[in-house]
Amino acid sequence: MIYRIPGLLVFCLGLASAGAGCAGVGDDASPLDGPPRAAPAGSGSSSGSAIGPASGGPASGGSANELVAAIADAVQGVWGNGLSAEALTRNALIANPRANPVMVSVPLATESYADTGPYPALRRQLRHEPTREVMDYLVSCALERGQSVSYTDTSTGKEFTFDGEIGICPAWAVGPVGAKCQQLVSACMLSLVNALGRSITVSLRGQAFPEHRPGLLTPAPSVRVVTKTEDGDTIPSFRRCAIDSEGASRNCGWTAQNVGSCTPGSTVFIATGEAPLTDCADDPASAAGLPGSDTVLRVCSGIRGCDAGSPDLIDPREVRCGGRTEPALRFVCPQSAYFSLMSGPRTSGRAGLSAPAGVAAMLQKHRRFSVASRPRPSPPPPPGAVSIAEATFRDAVYPAAEADVFAWREGAFYGNLWGNQPLHPRLQAGMNEVKENGEFERAPAPREEESGQAIYRNAFACTGEYWSDHAAYVGERLCAGAEGEVDCVATPVGACGESHLVADCPQLDQCSVDDGELVEGDRDFQQCAGGGGTWRHPITVFLNHPSDVVRDFPFSPFAPVLPGGALSINPPLCP
């Protein structure tokens, strides 16, 4: 049983009626009890206290190519959201009336953007630092790994390289691109805008070019642990050790594994090896006498790795499980409902791995792990508490599927940053351009009646079912500038489809398809309206936590919350 203090009962019921449930120890929940999580294939729930069945990770055998494929699968669809709205609204390429149409008519290649290149409208523009930030995300969205664009600033001699990563339109590297590529790359860049100046990990879903790349923008069977902070810096524990370091408390020499899911408050056991975890008992001496090559594990709350001493570090206990030689870890599942696994040799040093680096790294990343869990015993109810629900327990899953880890649907982004008359009419030739003397000729600030309008006339964003103030949410997400001088990247058009909005329903330019047909159940919006037309190549963004991109802002994005903090027991769906 779960017990609540009576004053919190209405809050739980309000969230549950909106499709969100009620968060608490033992609940089958994401933060704030997030949207219901689909059970993985073959999983079940247990009502007893025995340790549940094991769940293994990617196979450790096979060729190096198979391991490379496993790596690709693991990171598929999950990317860093960190392109500043300031840069995308005020850059010398896409927001430049002369350069914009030239970009899609020439290869996305080094020679096209050289200071002495064949296209005058593109020369010198990458001298502007915010424009290089935009180019970095453009190349990352469009080109795939192994493709890149380089630029040398002839005025300073500095060299810059922009690497492909997602690979939505790799053909752009060799020639002009059509409307579909333009729209998909536009949607990708809009999806990765972050007004907070942080690097937030998001899941991108859509229908790119299934005939050529069937796995692109579809949820993967696992999610790699995030190795960088929200400031974009590598977490120290993932760097190579400068000196020989030993034990699980060192902050270097660790390898990111995958993200797992669990029931908050439950007990979770995890260890290397494929044998099921049974009869696990505390064994403080289990690590005694083990060689330096033995594997040690670290577990962190959420989807990001952590250092020893970090508030995200989950305090583990080493245990010994029946029928196994390897020690395991026991920990309590955090309220985030997700945990990140890190591994490494018990002793790590500057000499690195003795095996060839590439093969050794792949083997280390893709060794198998076994996981088991059992529910937390129900505590006695506090005096005066009211029992409102039976505790729900689900077995821990490792690795957890991308669709489980990223379950909050933020909304859809779509349109075309290029195309026919793409820029706001107030942007004229000569604006947002790097001059011969190297100075950036920024477009004048918008007039009062133009403030808050989108720079890109054919770029749109709609919000998912859980957001209350649609326009304000997208405004904070996609706009930049001081009061009265705000430029926005895209136009907010309300909810994408059905919404758990409890106030007046907004004007909706919604998406007519709630779940695209390419991958059933991935919940990607399709056929989205904006600007009087229908856009066929949107990208839908999913978050691990609903406040990831708005946590510092003074309004609540959650539909069950009414003005004044009142809570709705049964919020209606709009429309």
C-alpha positions, 0 to 999 in steps of 0.5 A, a space after each residue: 500500500 502507498 500512504 499519503 498525507 491527506 493534503 496531498 491527495 488532490 494533487 495526486 488525483 489531479 495528475 492522474 486524471 491528466 494521464 500522468 498518475 501520482 508520483 511516490 515511492 513504489 509507483 510505476 512512475 517517471 518524475 512527477 509520475 510522467 506518462 505511462 511507460 510501455 512494458 518492454 517485450 517479455 517483461 512482467 510485474 511481480 507482486 512478491 518480494 523475491 528478486 525478479 528475472 535478469 535482463 541482459 544488455 547487448 551481446 558481447 560476442 561477434 565481430 567488431 562490425 557487429 559491435 560498431 552496429 550495436 554502438 550506432 543502435 544505442 545512440 540512435 535518436 538521442 542528441 544534445 539540445 544546445 543551439 542558442 536561439 540568439 545564434 539562429 535568429 542572428 547569424 550570417 548565413 541562414 538569417 542572411 537574405 543573400 546567403 540563405 538561398 545560395 546555401 541549399 543550391 550548393 554542396 554543404 562542403 568546405 569549398 563552398 564556404 571558403 573565404 576565397 570560395 566560388 560563392 560570394 554570398 558565402 565568403 567570410 560569413 563563418 568569421 562570425 562566431 555565432 554563425 559557426 555555432 549554427 554551422 556546427 548544428 547544421 552539419 551535425 543534423 545534415 551530414 553523417 559521421 565521417 563527413 565534415 565541413 572545414 573552414 579557415 579564417 584567412 584573417 586570423 589563420 584559425 581553423 574550424 571543423 564541423 562534423 556530421 553526426 545525425 545524417 538526415 541528408 548526407 547527399 547535401 555534401 555533394 550537391 544541392 538539396 530539395 524540399 524534403 531535405 530542407 524541411 527535415 534539416 530545418 526540423 532538426 535544427 529547430 528541435 535542437 534550439 535551447 534558450 537556456 544555454 544548456 546542453 539538454 539530451 532529447 530524443 528525436 523521432 520522425 520519418 526521414 528517408 526510410 528507403 535509405 536509412 530505416 533506423 534514423 529518428 526511430 527509438 532505439 532499444 537502449 540509450 547510452 549514458 550521457 557523458 557531458 554536463 549541461 554546460 557541454 563539458 566532459 564529466 571528469 570520470 569519463 576522462 583518462 586517468 593522468 596517474 594510476 588510480 584504483 577503486 570505485 571512488 576515482 574520478 577518471 577512467 570510467 566508461 559510459 554504459 547504458 541507462 536502466 529503469 526501475 521502480 522508485 524506492 525498490 531494491 535493484 541489483 546489477 553485476 557483470 555477467 549473464 547469469 541470473 542474479 539470485 540469493 544476493 546478500 551483503 558481502 563487504 569483503 567481496 572485492 578483497 584480493 581481486 585483480 586490477 583488471 576486474 570490473 568495478 561499477 558505479 550507478 548514478 541517478 538519471 541519464 547522466 554519468 557522475 563523479 564520486 561526491 556528486 549528488 547524483 551518485 547512488 550509494 551502493 553496497 557490494 553484494 555476493 549473489 548465489 552461483 556467481 564469482 563476480 561481486 554485484 551492487 545493491 542500490 535503492 532506485 532513485 525517484 527519477 526512476 532511471 539509473 546510469 551505469 558506469 564501468 571500468 577496471 578496478 585499476 586505471 592509469 595513464 597507460 590506457 588499455 593493453 588491447 588495441 584501443 578501439 576493440 578494447 573500448 568496444 568490448 568494454 562498452 558492450 559487455 553483458 550485465 544482469 539486473 534484478 530487483 525487488 519491491 521495497 517493503 511497505 512501511 506502516 502508515 503515519 498517524 492520520 494518513 489515508 491509503 489511496 493506492 496499492 503500490 505498483 512494482 515493475 522489475 528493473 530493466 537494463 538496458 531501458 528502451 529509448 521510448 521508455 527513457 524519453 517518454 514526455 512528448 514535448 511537441 513537434 517542430 517543422 517548416 523550412 528555414 530556406 524555401 520560398 521567401 523564408 525570412 521576415 520582410 524586415 530583413 533586407 540585403 546587407 543585413 546579418 552579414 560579415 563585411 570585408 573588414 570582418 565586422 558583423 552587420 546585424 539587422 536592426 532591432 525589431 520595431 515594437 509591433 514586430 517584436 516576438 515575431 518569427 525571423 523564419 516565416 515558414 518555421 513552426 512549433 506545436 506543443 504536446 498534450 501536457 503543456 498549459 501555456 502553449 505560446 509562452 512555452 514555445 516563446 521561452 524555448 525559441 525566442 531571444 532578445 531583451 524586452 521589446 526587441 525579441 526575435 523568434 526562430 519559429 511561430 507557435 501554433 498551439 497544441 499539436 493535437 489533443 491537449 490536457 489543457 484546463 483553461 480555455 482551449 487555444 486556437 489549434 493548428 494541430 497535426 492530423 496524425 498522432 503516430 506516424 505509420 513508419 514505427 507504430 507506437 513511437 508517437 511521432 506527429 505527422 501532417 502538421 499545419 502552419 502558415 496555411 499549409 501542411 508540413 509533411 516532414 516534422 520531427 517530434 521531440 521527447 524529454 526525459 523530464 518534462 521540465 528539462 527545457 523550461 525549469 528556470 522559468 516562472 510558469 508551470 508547463 503542466 496542464 493540471 495546474 490552474 491559475 493560482 495553483 488550484 488543481 483540476 480533478 478531471 481536466 478536459 482534453 482539447 479540442 
